[in-house]
Amino acid sequence: MDHNLCDQNCCAILIFIIGKWLACKITNLLTKLLGKNNVDATLIQFLDSILYYIFLIVVIIAAVGQLGINTTSFLTIVGAAGLAIALALKDSLSNFASGFMLIMFHPFRVGDFVNVGGASGTVKSIDMFNTTLHTPDNQKVIVPNSKITSDVITNVTANDTRRVDMVSFFKKLAQFRYETG
């Protein structure tokens, strides 16, 4: 009986080690494939981290199943915990969904100067939950992604040229003198 338990434990450990290695290899392969197909680097990084953790959860469930633990009840507990966490973190999940939309629809890219969520600056990173801007006065501003997608997005550097209206001081002075005259 003790020998069988040892075999189960060894198999579970092997499943975990090999599964973790495979999860790493598969996500690296997908990252390389997406990179060769000119997919945005931010989206590649985003998908890489999500896919790795999904594969890791599957590996952990398989290893736990090998130990003889009923995975059906385990999955029910994980599902209930997931629902509770989702309800508790609904704002964070909103930021997550908004981050996904920002990466998919590209209203701006890293390096663009934007006005978003009440802040202006050069985009330094677009992460899952927030976007980091550096302002012209060298401040680091972190804006939640849900605030960006629920507000107006102005990408100042989207076009190659920009119109600038300049009113001459002397023209205004002459107009003032004429009117007050």
ABEGO torsion letter per residue (X at the ends): XAAAAAAAAAAAAAAAAAAAAAAAAAAAAAAAAAAAAGBBAAAAAAAAAAAAAAAAAAAAAAAAAAAGBBAAAAAAAAAAAAAAAAAAAAAAAAAAAAAAAAAAAGABBBGBBBBBGGBBEBBABBBAABBBBBBAAGBBBBBBAAAAAABBBBBAAABABBBBBBBBAAAAAAAAAAAAX
